Amino acid sequence: MAKAPKKRQAVAVEVAPMMGDPERERKYRAEDALRTLGDAEKIRKDKALMRDVDKARKAKMDELASIPCEVSEKTIGRKKA
């Protein structure tokens, strides 16, 4: 007779609340932004990836340009508040 597979127990993970400590939140956001900027630099240096990014950008722009947009005569030329 085959044994039934063991069920895995869920692991409880506690996340420290950030809302109580604005300084900790600022530090976390700064470190996260630093990682993002580092990733952006790596992407910019990857020529093949940047070619693919440009193709994806152009495809997205074409997709957005194909969406019909209705404009009312009353709104043409109005300045935004």
DAMOVEN-V457155 format. One record per pair of residues at least 6 apart in sequence whose ideal C-beta (glycine too) atoms are under 8 Angstrom apart, sorted by sequence separation. I is the first residue (numbers start at 1). J is the second residue. If there is no record, write none. Layout:
BEGIN
i:I j:J
i:I j:J
END
This chain:
BEGIN
i:18 j:24
i:19 j:25
i:43 j:49
i:44 j:50
i:18 j:25
i:43 j:50
i:18 j:28
i:43 j:53
END
